[in-house]
Amino acid sequence: MSGAPYDDRPGPSGGTVQPTRPPVLAGWALAGLVLGALLRPVAERIDGTAPLVSWAQPLGLLLVAAIVGGTAWMTHRAIQVRRERLDPQRAVNRLVLARACAYAGSLVGGGYLGYALAWLGDASPLADDRVVRSGLGALGGLLTVVASLLLERACRVRSDDPAN
């Protein structure tokens, strides 16, 4: 990695940190979708009942999205607007957080979406609750991915930064 926390240009060492690629996120989301759709039949076969989705689960994902989004906003303001230098260790920590949350958000969001799709058209009494709560979980996963990508983008060093 070059001396800059996040830079698209090759540095003196020749290494750079590349942005998260959308096909990788789509792959994680697809894996989550398949696992989420399989969760219901596998759980019913093993335990006789499918897992419940409480309100805490999707709200927790929305909280993670809000925290990562707030961190992205503060980082953007510091680096891009006020032109402050971010400590390299802090910048790397934020990049790691952004990348991990993007992958986890896409996997978990896809899982909730798959679980919601597995309940569509079912006449059981709790099917509608599971669809709504799982759908909200999928939305929380999507918002986590968006906030993570914004945080990753906020860590970029300005091209007119004299320290580069």
TIRO-196785 format. One record per atom (N, C-alpha, C, CB): x, y, z; residue in three letters; atom name. Coordinates in steps of 0.2 Angstrom, whole numbers, plus 2048, in hexadecimal, padded with zeros to 3 digits. Atoms other than C-alpha are relative to their C-alpha. Glycine has a CB too. Layout:
BEGIN
X:Y:Z:ALA:CA
...
// end
This chain:
BEGIN
804:7FA:800:MET:N
800:800:800:MET:CA
804:806:800:MET:C
7FB:800:806:MET:CB
7FC:7FA:800:SER:N
807:811:7FC:SER:CA
7FF:804:807:SER:C
7FD:805:7FA:SER:CB
800:7FC:7FA:GLY:N
809:81F:809:GLY:CA
7F9:803:801:GLY:C
805:806:7FF:GLY:CB
807:7FD:7FF:ALA:N
7F7:825:806:ALA:CA
7FB:7FA:802:ALA:C
7FD:802:7F9:ALA:CB
804:805:7FE:PRO:N
7E9:81C:80F:PRO:CA
7FC:7FC:7FB:PRO:C
7FB:803:805:PRO:CB
804:803:805:TYR:N
7DF:819:800:TYR:CA
801:804:7F9:TYR:C
7F8:7FF:802:TYR:CB
7FF:7FD:805:ASP:N
7E4:81D:7EF:ASP:CA
800:7FC:7FA:ASP:C
807:804:800:ASP:CB
800:804:806:ASP:N
7E1:817:7DD:ASP:CA
806:800:7FC:ASP:C
7FA:803:7FC:ASP:CB
7FA:7FF:804:ARG:N
7F2:81C:7D7:ARG:CA
805:7FB:803:ARG:C
802:807:7FF:ARG:CB
7FA:804:7FD:PRO:N
801:810:7D9:PRO:CA
805:805:804:PRO:C
803:7FC:7FB:PRO:CB
7FC:7FD:7FC:GLY:N
80C:816:7E7:GLY:CA
808:7FE:7FF:GLY:C
7FF:800:807:GLY:CB
7F9:802:801:PRO:N
81F:815:7E9:PRO:CA
801:7F8:801:PRO:C
804:803:805:PRO:CB
7FF:807:7FF:SER:N
81D:803:7EF:SER:CA
7FD:7FC:7FA:SER:C
7FE:7FE:806:SER:CB
803:803:805:GLY:N
812:7FF:7E0:GLY:CA
7F9:7FD:802:GLY:C
804:7FB:7FD:GLY:CB
807:803:7FE:GLY:N
803:7F9:7EB:GLY:CA
7FB:805:801:GLY:C
802:7FC:807:GLY:CB
806:7FC:7FF:THR:N
7F2:800:7EC:THR:CA
7FB:7FC:803:THR:C
7FE:804:7FA:THR:CB
806:803:7FE:VAL:N
7E2:7FC:7F4:VAL:CA
7FA:802:7FB:VAL:C
7FE:802:808:VAL:CB
805:7FF:805:GLN:N
7D5:7FA:7E7:GLN:CA
7F9:800:803:GLN:C
800:7FA:7FB:GLN:CB
807:800:7FD:PRO:N
7C2:7FE:7EA:PRO:CA
7FD:7F9:800:PRO:C
7FC:805:7FC:PRO:CB
804:806:800:THR:N
7B6:7F0:7EE:THR:CA
7FD:7FF:7FA:THR:C
7FB:800:806:THR:CB
803:801:807:ARG:N
7B0:7E8:7DE:ARG:CA
7F9:7FE:801:ARG:C
805:7FB:7FC:ARG:CB
807:802:800:PRO:N
79E:7E7:7DB:PRO:CA
7FE:7F8:7FF:PRO:C
7FC:804:7FB:PRO:CB
801:807:801:PRO:N
79F:7D5:7D4:PRO:CA
801:7FC:806:PRO:C
804:7FD:7FA:PRO:CB
7FF:804:7FA:VAL:N
7A6:7CF:7E4:VAL:CA
7FB:801:805:VAL:C
807:803:804:VAL:CB
806:7FF:7FC:LEU:N
798:7D7:7EE:LEU:CA
7FA:7FC:7FE:LEU:C
7FF:808:801:LEU:CB
805:804:803:ALA:N
78C:7CF:7E2:ALA:CA
800:7F9:802:ALA:C
7FF:802:7F9:ALA:CB
7FF:807:7FF:GLY:N
794:7BE:7E5:GLY:CA
7FE:7FF:807:GLY:C
807:7FF:7FF:GLY:CB
802:801:7F9:TRP:N
792:7C0:7F8:TRP:CA
7F9:801:801:TRP:C
804:805:804:TRP:CB
807:7FF:800:ALA:N
780:7C6:7F6:ALA:CA
7FD:7FA:7FD:ALA:C
7FE:806:7FD:ALA:CB
803:806:803:LEU:N
77C:7B7:7EB:LEU:CA
801:7FA:805:LEU:C
803:7FF:7F9:LEU:CB
7FF:806:7FC:ALA:N
784:7AB:7F7:ALA:CA
7FB:801:806:ALA:C
807:800:803:ALA:CB
804:7FF:7FB:GLY:N
77A:7B3:805:GLY:CA
7F9:7FE:7FE:GLY:C
800:807:803:GLY:CB
807:801:803:LEU:N
76A:7B2:7FA:LEU:CA
7FF:7F8:800:LEU:C
7FF:803:7F9:LEU:CB
800:807:800:VAL:N
76D:79F:7F8:VAL:CA
7FF:7FD:807:VAL:C
805:7FD:7FC:VAL:CB
800:802:7F9:LEU:N
771:79C:80A:LEU:CA
7F9:802:804:LEU:C
806:802:804:LEU:CB
806:7FE:7FD:GLY:N
762:7A6:810:GLY:CA
7FA:7FC:7FD:GLY:C
7FF:807:7FF:GLY:CB
806:804:803:ALA:N
756:79D:804:ALA:CA
800:7F9:803:ALA:C
800:800:7F9:ALA:CB
7FF:807:7FE:LEU:N
75D:78C:80A:LEU:CA
7FE:800:808:LEU:C
806:7FD:7FE:LEU:CB
801:800:7F8:LEU:N
75B:791:81D:LEU:CA
7FA:7FD:802:LEU:C
801:807:803:LEU:CB
806:802:7FE:ARG:N
749:78E:81E:ARG:CA
7FF:7F8:7FF:ARG:C
7FA:804:7FC:ARG:CB
802:807:801:PRO:N
747:77C:816:PRO:CA
805:7FC:804:PRO:C
801:7FE:7F9:PRO:CB
7FB:804:7FC:VAL:N
757:776:81F:VAL:CA
7FE:801:808:VAL:C
807:803:7FF:VAL:CB
802:800:7F9:ALA:N
752:77D:830:ALA:CA
7F9:7FC:802:ALA:C
7FF:808:802:ALA:CB
807:804:7FF:GLU:N
740:776:82E:GLU:CA
802:7F8:800:GLU:C
7FB:802:7FB:GLU:CB
7FE:807:800:ARG:N
748:765:82A:ARG:CA
803:7FE:806:ARG:C
804:7FE:7FA:ARG:CB
7FC:802:7FA:ILE:N
754:765:838:ILE:CA
7FC:801:807:ILE:C
806:804:801:ILE:CB
803:7FE:7FA:ASP:N
74A:76E:846:ASP:CA
7F8:800:800:ASP:C
802:807:802:ASP:CB
807:7FF:801:GLY:N
738:76E:83F:GLY:CA
7FD:807:800:GLY:C
7FD:7FC:806:GLY:CB
802:7F9:800:THR:N
737:781:840:THR:CA
805:804:7FD:THR:C
7FD:802:807:THR:CB
7FB:7FB:803:ALA:N
73F:78F:836:ALA:CA
801:805:806:ALA:C
7FD:803:7FA:ALA:CB
7FE:7FA:7FB:PRO:N
748:79D:840:PRO:CA
7FC:806:7FF:PRO:C
807:802:7FF:PRO:CB
804:7FA:800:LEU:N
73F:7AC:845:LEU:CA
805:806:7FF:LEU:C
7FC:801:806:LEU:CB
7FC:7FA:801:VAL:N
745:7BD:840:VAL:CA
7FD:806:804:VAL:C
800:803:7F8:VAL:CB
803:7FB:7FB:SER:N
743:7CA:84E:SER:CA
802:807:7FD:SER:C
803:7FF:807:SER:CB
7FF:7F9:802:TRP:N
743:7DD:84C:TRP:CA
807:802:802:TRP:C
7FB:804:804:TRP:CB
7FA:7FE:7FE:ALA:N
754:7DE:854:ALA:CA
805:7FE:7FB:ALA:C
803:7FC:807:ALA:CB
7FB:802:805:GLN:N
75D:7D5:846:GLN:CA
800:806:7FA:GLN:C
7FE:7FA:7FD:GLN:CB
800:7FA:805:PRO:N
758:7E2:838:PRO:CA
802:806:802:PRO:C
7FA:800:7FC:PRO:CB
7FF:7FA:7FD:LEU:N
759:7F0:843:LEU:CA
808:801:802:LEU:C
7FC:802:807:LEU:CB
7F9:800:7FF:GLY:N
76B:7EB:848:GLY:CA
804:801:7FA:GLY:C
802:7F9:803:GLY:CB
7FD:7FF:806:LEU:N
770:7EB:836:LEU:CA
7FF:807:7FE:LEU:C
7FD:7FC:7FA:LEU:CB
801:7F9:801:LEU:N
768:7FC:834:LEU:CA
805:805:804:LEU:C
7F9:802:801:LEU:CB
7FC:7FD:7FB:LEU:N
772:802:843:LEU:CA
808:800:7FD:LEU:C
800:7FD:807:LEU:CB
7FA:801:803:VAL:N
782:7FB:83B:VAL:CA
801:805:7FA:VAL:C
802:7F9:7FE:VAL:CB
800:7FC:806:ALA:N
77E:804:82B:ALA:CA
801:808:802:ALA:C
7FA:7FF:7FB:ALA:CB
800:7F9:7FE:ALA:N
77B:815:834:ALA:CA
807:801:803:ALA:C
7FB:801:806:ALA:CB
7F9:7FF:7FD:ILE:N
78C:813:83E:ILE:CA
805:801:7FA:ILE:C
802:7FA:805:ILE:CB
7FB:800:806:VAL:N
796:80F:82E:VAL:CA
7FF:806:7FC:VAL:C
7FF:7FA:7FC:VAL:CB
801:7FA:804:GLY:N
78D:81D:825:GLY:CA
802:806:803:GLY:C
7F8:801:7FE:GLY:CB
7FD:7FB:7FC:GLY:N
791:829:833:GLY:CA
807:801:7FF:GLY:C
7FD:800:807:GLY:CB
7F9:800:801:THR:N
7A3:824:832:THR:CA
802:802:7F9:THR:C
803:7F9:802:THR:CB
7FE:7FD:807:ALA:N
7A3:827:81F:ALA:CA
7FF:807:800:ALA:C
7FB:7FC:7FB:ALA:CB
801:7F9:801:TRP:N
79C:838:821:TRP:CA
805:804:804:TRP:C
7F9:802:804:TRP:CB
7FB:7FD:7FC:MET:N
7A8:83D:82F:MET:CA
807:800:7FC:MET:C
801:7FD:807:MET:CB
7F9:801:804:THR:N
7B7:836:824:THR:CA
800:804:7FA:THR:C
801:7F9:7FE:THR:CB
800:7FC:806:HIS:N
7B1:83F:815:HIS:CA
801:807:802:HIS:C
7F9:7FF:7FC:HIS:CB
800:7F9:7FE:ARG:N
7AF:84F:81E:ARG:CA
808:802:802:ARG:C
7FC:802:806:ARG:CB
7F9:7FF:7FD:ALA:N
7C1:84D:826:ALA:CA
805:801:7FA:ALA:C
802:7FB:805:ALA:CB
7FB:801:805:ILE:N
7CA:848:816:ILE:CA
7FF:805:7FA:ILE:C
801:7F9:7FE:ILE:CB
801:7FC:807:GLN:N
7C1:850:807:GLN:CA
7FE:807:802:GLN:C
7FA:7FC:7FD:GLN:CB
803:7F9:7FF:VAL:N
7B9:860:80F:VAL:CA
805:804:804:VAL:C
7F9:800:804:VAL:CB
7FB:7FD:7FC:ARG:N
7C5:865:81D:ARG:CA
807:7FF:7FE:ARG:C
7FF:7FF:807:ARG:CB
7F9:802:803:ARG:N
7D4:85D:814:ARG:CA
805:7FF:806:ARG:C
803:806:7FC:ARG:CB
7FB:802:7FB:GLU:N
7DB:856:824:GLU:CA
803:7F9:7FE:GLU:C
7FB:7FF:807:GLU:CB
7FD:806:801:ARG:N
7E7:848:824:ARG:CA
7FE:7FB:805:ARG:C
808:801:801:ARG:CB
802:805:7FC:LEU:N
7E1:838:82B:LEU:CA
806:7FB:802:LEU:C
7FA:7FC:7FD:LEU:CB
7FA:805:7FE:ASP:N
7ED:82D:835:ASP:CA
7FF:7FA:7FC:ASP:C
7FF:7FF:808:ASP:CB
800:805:804:PRO:N
7F2:81F:82A:PRO:CA
7FD:7F9:803:PRO:C
807:7FE:7FE:PRO:CB
803:806:7FD:GLN:N
7ED:811:837:GLN:CA
7F8:801:801:GLN:C
803:800:807:GLN:CB
807:7FF:800:ARG:N
7DC:819:839:ARG:CA
7FD:7FF:7F9:ARG:C
7FF:807:803:ARG:CB
803:801:807:ALA:N
7D9:81A:826:ALA:CA
800:7F9:7FF:ALA:C
805:804:7FB:ALA:CB
800:807:801:VAL:N
7DE:808:825:VAL:CA
7FA:7FC:804:VAL:C
807:7FC:801:VAL:CB
806:803:7FC:ASN:N
7D2:803:833:ASN:CA
7F9:802:7FD:ASN:C
800:803:807:ASN:CB
806:7FF:803:ARG:N
7C4:80C:82A:ARG:CA
7FF:7FD:7FA:ARG:C
800:808:7FF:ARG:CB
801:804:806:LEU:N
7C8:804:81A:LEU:CA
7FE:7F8:801:LEU:C
807:800:7FC:LEU:CB
801:807:7FE:VAL:N
7C8:7F3:822:VAL:CA
7F9:7FF:803:VAL:C
805:7FD:806:VAL:CB
807:800:7FE:LEU:N
7B7:7F7:82B:LEU:CA
7FC:800:7FA:LEU:C
7FF:806:804:LEU:CB
804:7FF:806:ALA:N
7B0:7FD:81A:ALA:CA
800:7F9:7FC:ALA:C
802:805:7FC:ALA:CB
800:806:804:ARG:N
7B5:7ED:811:ARG:CA
7FD:7FA:803:ARG:C
808:7FE:7FE:ARG:CB
803:806:7FD:ALA:N
7B0:7E1:81E:ALA:CA
7F8:801:801:ALA:C
803:800:808:ALA:CB
807:7FE:800:CYS:N
79F:7EA:820:CYS:CA
7FD:7FF:7F9:CYS:C
7FF:807:803:CYS:CB
803:801:807:ALA:N
79C:7EA:80D:ALA:CA
7FF:7F8:7FF:ALA:C
805:803:7FB:ALA:CB
801:807:801:TYR:N
79F:7D7:80C:TYR:CA
7FB:7FD:805:TYR:C
807:7FC:801:TYR:CB
805:803:7FB:ALA:N
795:7D3:81C:ALA:CA
7F9:802:7FE:ALA:C
802:802:807:ALA:CB
807:7FE:802:GLY:N
787:7DE:817:GLY:CA
7FD:7FD:7FA:GLY:C
800:808:7FF:GLY:CB
803:803:806:SER:N
785:7D7:806:SER:CA
7FF:7F8:801:SER:C
806:800:7FA:SER:CB
802:807:7FE:LEU:N
786:7C5:80D:LEU:CA
7FA:7FF:804:LEU:C
806:7FC:803:LEU:CB
805:800:7FB:VAL:N
77A:7C8:81B:VAL:CA
7F9:803:7FC:VAL:C
801:804:806:VAL:CB
806:7FD:804:GLY:N
76E:7D3:810:GLY:CA
7FE:7FB:7FB:GLY:C
802:806:7FC:GLY:CB
802:806:804:GLY:N
76E:7C5:803:GLY:CA
7FC:7FB:804:GLY:C
806:7FE:7FC:GLY:CB
803:805:7FB:GLY:N
76A:7B9:811:GLY:CA
7F9:801:802:GLY:C
804:7FE:806:GLY:CB
807:7FE:7FE:TYR:N
75B:7C2:817:TYR:CA
7FC:801:7FA:TYR:C
801:807:804:TYR:CB
804:800:806:LEU:N
755:7C5:806:LEU:CA
7FE:7F9:7FE:LEU:C
803:803:7FA:LEU:CB
802:807:802:GLY:N
756:7B2:802:GLY:CA
7FB:7FD:805:GLY:C
806:7FC:800:GLY:CB
805:803:7FB:TYR:N
74D:7AE:812:TYR:CA
7F9:803:7FF:TYR:C
803:802:808:TYR:CB
807:7FD:802:ALA:N
73F:7BB:80E:ALA:CA
7FD:7FD:7FA:ALA:C
801:808:7FF:ALA:CB
803:803:806:LEU:N
73D:7B3:7FD:LEU:CA
7FE:7F9:801:LEU:C
805:800:7FA:LEU:CB
802:807:7FE:ALA:N
73C:7A2:805:ALA:CA
7F9:800:803:ALA:C
805:7FD:804:ALA:CB
807:800:7FD:TRP:N
72C:7A8:80E:TRP:CA
7FB:803:7FC:TRP:C
801:804:807:TRP:CB
805:7FD:804:LEU:N
723:7B1:800:LEU:CA
7FB:7FA:7FE:LEU:C
803:803:7FA:LEU:CB
806:804:802:GLY:N
712:7A9:7FC:GLY:CA
7FF:7FA:806:GLY:C
802:7FC:7FA:GLY:CB
802:805:7FB:ASP:N
712:79E:80C:ASP:CA
7FA:803:804:ASP:C
807:7FF:805:ASP:CB
806:7FE:7FC:ALA:N
702:79E:816:ALA:CA
801:7FF:808:ALA:C
7FA:7FC:7FE:ALA:CB
800:801:7F9:SER:N
709:79B:827:SER:CA
800:807:804:SER:C
807:7FD:802:SER:CB
802:7FA:7FC:PRO:N
705:7A8:835:PRO:CA
806:805:800:PRO:C
7FE:7FE:807:PRO:CB
7FA:7FB:7FF:LEU:N
717:7AF:837:LEU:CA
803:801:7F9:LEU:C
805:7FC:805:LEU:CB
7FD:7FF:807:ALA:N
71B:7AF:824:ALA:CA
801:807:7FF:ALA:C
7FD:7FC:7FB:ALA:CB
800:7F9:802:ASP:N
717:7C1:822:ASP:CA
805:804:804:ASP:C
7F9:803:801:ASP:CB
7FB:7FD:7FC:ASP:N
721:7C6:831:ASP:CA
807:7FF:7FE:ASP:C
7FF:7FE:808:ASP:CB
7F9:802:802:ARG:N
730:7BD:82B:ARG:CA
802:803:7FA:ARG:C
800:7F8:7FF:ARG:CB
7FE:7FC:806:VAL:N
72F:7C5:81A:VAL:CA
801:807:801:VAL:C
7FA:7FF:7FB:VAL:CB
7FF:7F9:7FF:VAL:N
72D:7D6:820:VAL:CA
807:801:804:VAL:C
7FB:803:805:VAL:CB
7FA:800:7FC:ARG:N
73B:7D4:82D:ARG:CA
807:7FE:7FC:ARG:C
800:7FC:807:ARG:CB
7FA:802:804:SER:N
747:7CB:821:SER:CA
801:805:7FB:SER:C
7FE:7F9:7FD:SER:CB
800:7FB:805:GLY:N
743:7D8:814:GLY:CA
804:806:803:GLY:C
7FA:802:7FD:GLY:CB
7FD:7FA:7FD:LEU:N
748:7E6:820:LEU:CA
808:7FE:802:LEU:C
7FD:801:807:LEU:CB
7F9:802:7FF:GLY:N
758:7DC:824:GLY:CA
804:800:7FA:GLY:C
800:7F8:803:GLY:CB
7FD:7FF:806:ALA:N
75C:7DB:812:ALA:CA
801:807:7FE:ALA:C
7FC:7FD:7FA:ALA:CB
7FF:7F9:801:LEU:N
75A:7EE:811:LEU:CA
806:802:804:LEU:C
7F9:804:801:LEU:CB
7FB:7FE:7FB:GLY:N
765:7F0:820:GLY:CA
807:7FD:7FD:GLY:C
7FF:7FD:807:GLY:CB
7FA:802:803:GLY:N
772:7E5:817:GLY:CA
802:804:7FA:GLY:C
800:7F9:7FE:GLY:CB
7FF:7FB:806:LEU:N
771:7F0:807:LEU:CA
803:806:803:LEU:C
7FA:801:7FC:LEU:CB
7FD:7F9:7FE:LEU:N
773:800:811:LEU:CA
807:7FF:803:LEU:C
7FB:803:805:LEU:CB
7F9:801:7FD:THR:N
782:7F9:81A:THR:CA
805:800:7FA:THR:C
800:7F9:804:THR:CB
7FB:800:806:VAL:N
78A:7F5:809:VAL:CA
801:807:7FD:VAL:C
7FD:7FB:7FB:VAL:CB
800:7F9:803:VAL:N
786:807:803:VAL:CA
804:804:804:VAL:C
7F9:803:7FF:VAL:CB
7FC:7FC:7FB:ALA:N
78D:80F:813:ALA:CA
807:7FE:800:ALA:C
7FD:7FF:807:ALA:CB
7F9:802:800:SER:N
79C:804:812:SER:CA
804:802:7FA:SER:C
801:7F8:800:SER:CB
7FD:7FD:806:LEU:N
7A0:809:800:LEU:CA
801:807:800:LEU:C
7FC:7FE:7FA:LEU:CB
7FF:7F9:7FF:LEU:N
79E:81B:805:LEU:CA
806:801:804:LEU:C
7F9:803:803:LEU:CB
7FA:7FF:7FC:LEU:N
7AA:819:813:LEU:CA
807:7FE:7FC:LEU:C
7FF:7FB:806:LEU:CB
7FB:801:804:GLU:N
7B6:811:807:GLU:CA
802:805:7FC:GLU:C
7FF:7F9:7FC:GLU:CB
7FF:7FA:805:ARG:N
7B4:81F:7FB:ARG:CA
803:806:804:ARG:C
7FA:802:7FC:ARG:CB
7FE:7FA:7FC:ALA:N
7B6:82C:809:ALA:CA
808:7FF:802:ALA:C
7FC:800:806:ALA:CB
7F9:800:7FE:CYS:N
7C7:825:80D:CYS:CA
805:801:7FB:CYS:C
802:7F9:803:CYS:CB
7FC:7FF:806:ARG:N
7CE:829:7FC:ARG:CA
804:807:801:ARG:C
7FC:801:7FA:ARG:CB
7FC:7FA:800:VAL:N
7DC:836:7FC:VAL:CA
7FF:804:7FA:VAL:C
808:7FF:801:VAL:CB
801:7FB:805:ARG:N
7D9:846:7F2:ARG:CA
805:800:7FB:ARG:C
7FE:807:803:ARG:CB
7FB:800:805:SER:N
7E2:846:7E2:SER:CA
805:806:800:SER:C
7FD:800:7F9:SER:CB
7FC:7FA:7FF:ASP:N
7E8:858:7E6:ASP:CA
803:800:807:ASP:C
7FC:806:7FE:ASP:CB
7FD:800:7F9:ASP:N
7EF:853:7F7:ASP:CA
807:800:7FF:ASP:C
7FE:7F9:804:ASP:CB
7F9:7FF:801:PRO:N
801:859:7F8:PRO:CA
804:7FB:804:PRO:C
802:807:803:PRO:CB
7FC:805:7FD:ALA:N
806:84B:803:ALA:CA
801:7FA:7FC:ALA:C
7FC:7FD:807:ALA:CB
7FF:805:804:ASN:N
805:83F:7F5:ASN:CA
805:801:7FB:ASN:C
7F9:7FE:7FC:ASN:CB
// end
